[in-house]
Amino acid sequence: MLLIPAIDLKDGHCVRLKQGDMEQATVFSQDPAEMARHWLLQGARRLHLVDLNGAFAGKPKNESAVKAILKAVREFALENDVEEIPVQLGGGIRDLDTIERYLDDGLSYIIIGTAAVKNPGFLHDACSAFPGQIIVGLDARDGKVATDGWSKLSGHEVIDLARKFEGYGCESIVYTDIGRDGMMGGVNIEATVRLAQAVSIPVIASGGVHSIKDVEELCAVQDEGIEAVICGRSIYEGTLDLSSAQERADELSELPEEAEGAGSEQP
């Protein structure tokens, strides 16, 4: 189970929102590149970036901050003689030219959310043009997919869209429970497992992580197809220590199946 620190970008700063509300933004750093370096020093093996302004505007708005983060990641890899750490980005990506530009800048994965729902043909073209580098972002409230920076609720069921997009050749799915995002009330394990069971591509959980207990609960169901979890407010406010939580996740991932399930309630 991979723990992925989130760096949400608003007006060039690193912030966290509550339930996607831009009016409820807490600024955690005015230097996103330095924040990226901080998480790498804590042992992060992948970074998750979101252009929040871009998600609402429908076009990139924090490109300079993204480039600064990518530069910091490259420098960290050189300084520490490690392979370059993958970085994924979502928010405001609506055309193939933007994807190509971002990948040329050094991003490993592009997350397409709103555009995938509103223009499935674009997602299909992106998966064909950039195989293995396109992740679909499905953000939902009560099982229904939301778009436009979570400001609009569509009539689409998460699982229906996930199956459709899997057929397009998406690398994986980032599934966010909007009602839990930024609230640190726990991950919606049940809904995440249900989605992972419905598709064969990996699912990345997002929204609601609060403590090591959430990480342990996700590790217990990772065999359903949940490969990672995105961590936001919890690691910024200190209710979850990224380094020790990743160590614990690694430990649980290495346990034999019988030991991993020991003590858990049997159905």
Helices and strands as residue ranges (DSSP letters): E 2-10, E 13-18, E 21-29, H 32-41, E 47-51, H 52-57, H 63-79, E 87-90, H 96-105, E 109-112, H 114-118, H 120-129, E 134-141, E 144-147, E 152-157, H 158-166, E 172-177, H 189-198, E 203-206, H 212-220, G 222-224, E 226-231, H 233-237, H 242-254, H 257-260
